[in-house]
Structure formats: structure tokens, C-alpha cells
């Protein structure tokens, strides 16, 4: 498993990402990651019971501790 993005400080001088405010990333409650050699949909299937947010993107999976919801980009 390799992180794509995780905990960050949105208002830091080096931040080039515009997160929603407040963002679960800024509280350490979200992570974007991929598993080398494993298709994104297979990773998502393994996490189908995840109680929080689960988002699929072309090259990574997003997890967060918010309410249960699913999305695909």
C-alpha cells in the first residue's frame, strides 16, 4: 500500500491543493492510496464494508472517517 495523500495542513505556505473546509485531510481523518499491482476496483471491493467515505479515482482510492458514502470519478 502506498499513500497518494493524507494528513496535510491546508493553510500552509507550501499547500497547492484546495481542500473543502473543513477537510478531513487536515484532521488526519482521510487518506488517498493505491496498492501496487492491485486494480482499484479490487481494492474497493475489499473495502466495501467500510463505514465511512469510499471514493474511487482512476489511480487511487480515497477513505475517510465521515458518514458512509460512495463516489466514482
Secondary structure, 3 states (H helix, E strand, C coil): CEEEECCCCCCCCCCCCCCCCCCCHHHCCEEEEECCCCCHHHHHHHCCCCCCEEEECCCCEEEECCCCEEEEC
